[in-house]
Amino acid sequence: MNLTHIEHIGIAVKNLEDSIKYYEGVLGLKCYSIEEVTDQKVKTAFFKIGQTKIELLESTSPEGPIGKFIEKKGEGIHHIAFNVKGIQSALDEAKEKGIKLIDEKPRTGAEGLSIAFLHPKSTNGVLTELCEDTSSK
Amino acid sequence: MNLTHIEHIGIAVKNLEDSIKYYEGVLGLKCYSIEEVTDQKVKTAFFKIGQTKIELLESTSPEGPIGKFIEKKGEGIHHIAFNVKGIQSALDEAKEKGIKLIDEKPRTGAEGLSIAFLHPKSTNGVLTELCEDTSSK
């Protein structure tokens, strides 16, 4: 598959407001957007650093994926997202190579990107997302 | 502090060889270096994607930090490293703002970079590294 850069890193946090204070006040990054993704039961805050975004994720429900992650593992890095050219063919290729897919077809994620997840069982424990901006096609 | 980009993402793996196969064979990245960092008790493999490196970390001892991490949490993303301009002043600033430091002074890490870690207790659970290439100064 044709990966170009790390699109974002998803970080599970308990409290979005407190975490924004750290990323802005200590690391000197600037939060440029806060967005709720209802089907993922999360509220997200975005920062840009070089080519990559940092996406802080606060769960809006203990039943959501981030709520469950924090309950099990605590706060921390949740997933890594690669920008890919040709997301559907990348998914088909991964499947053909024996990778377990969470999403066989891309769906719409935060910021309107086409996204799909590979299962951490097939990726050495790293929840891995593929992203493509298909809005201009 | 003045962060410019994500220098690398450190990923703890059980078996470097198996993981290299996934990153090369499925994701299509190219391992350009394998290096042992004896004081950290790890063997590392590096891949480049855009501005960022992926650093796979296999423990060479169950007593090393990566061995302990895998025992506690399993394989997965271990730390995130930001490239910073002026690593010592960044550390001083973080400390002044109440951040717990693992390294008060930079030390030499993989690839000869000056590196220092912030403690995950102060960074919402994310083991955070600052890096600077000071070799040309």
Boltz contact constraints between the chains, C-beta under 6 A:
constraints:
  - contact:
      token1: [A, 1]
      token2: [B, 28]
      max_distance: 6.0
  - contact:
      token1: [A, 3]
      token2: [B, 49]
      max_distance: 6.0
  - contact:
      token1: [A, 5]
      token2: [B, 49]
      max_distance: 6.0
  - contact:
      token1: [A, 5]
      token2: [B, 50]
      max_distance: 6.0
  - contact:
      token1: [A, 6]
      token2: [B, 52]
      max_distance: 6.0
  - contact:
      token1: [A, 11]
      token2: [B, 126]
      max_distance: 6.0
  - contact:
      token1: [A, 13]
      token2: [B, 124]
      max_distance: 6.0
  - contact:
      token1: [A, 19]
      token2: [B, 124]
      max_distance: 6.0
  - contact:
      token1: [A, 26]
      token2: [B, 94]
      max_distance: 6.0
  - contact:
      token1: [A, 26]
      token2: [B, 97]
      max_distance: 6.0
  - contact:
      token1: [A, 26]
      token2: [B, 99]
      max_distance: 6.0
  - contact:
      token1: [A, 28]
      token2: [B, 1]
      max_distance: 6.0
  - contact:
      token1: [A, 49]
      token2: [B, 3]
      max_distance: 6.0
  - contact:
      token1: [A, 49]
      token2: [B, 5]
      max_distance: 6.0
  - contact:
      token1: [A, 50]
      token2: [B, 5]
      max_distance: 6.0
  - contact:
      token1: [A, 50]
      token2: [B, 51]
      max_distance: 6.0
  - contact:
      token1: [A, 51]
      token2: [B, 50]
      max_distance: 6.0
  - contact:
      token1: [A, 51]
      token2: [B, 51]
      max_distance: 6.0
  - contact:
      token1: [A, 52]
      token2: [B, 6]
      max_distance: 6.0
  - contact:
      token1: [A, 74]
      token2: [B, 125]
      max_distance: 6.0
  - contact:
      token1: [A, 75]
      token2: [B, 124]
      max_distance: 6.0
  - contact:
      token1: [A, 75]
      token2: [B, 125]
      max_distance: 6.0
  - contact:
      token1: [A, 76]
      token2: [B, 125]
      max_distance: 6.0
  - contact:
      token1: [A, 76]
      token2: [B, 126]
      max_distance: 6.0
  - contact:
      token1: [A, 77]
      token2: [B, 77]
      max_distance: 6.0
  - contact:
      token1: [A, 77]
      token2: [B, 126]
      max_distance: 6.0
  - contact:
      token1: [A, 94]
      token2: [B, 26]
      max_distance: 6.0
  - contact:
      token1: [A, 97]
      token2: [B, 26]
      max_distance: 6.0
  - contact:
      token1: [A, 99]
      token2: [B, 26]
      max_distance: 6.0
  - contact:
      token1: [A, 124]
      token2: [B, 13]
      max_distance: 6.0
  - contact:
      token1: [A, 124]
      token2: [B, 19]
      max_distance: 6.0
  - contact:
      token1: [A, 124]
      token2: [B, 75]
      max_distance: 6.0
  - contact:
      token1: [A, 125]
      token2: [B, 74]
      max_distance: 6.0
  - contact:
      token1: [A, 125]
      token2: [B, 75]
      max_distance: 6.0
  - contact:
      token1: [A, 125]
      token2: [B, 76]
      max_distance: 6.0
  - contact:
      token1: [A, 126]
      token2: [B, 11]
      max_distance: 6.0
  - contact:
      token1: [A, 126]
      token2: [B, 76]
      max_distance: 6.0
  - contact:
      token1: [A, 126]
      token2: [B, 77]
      max_distance: 6.0
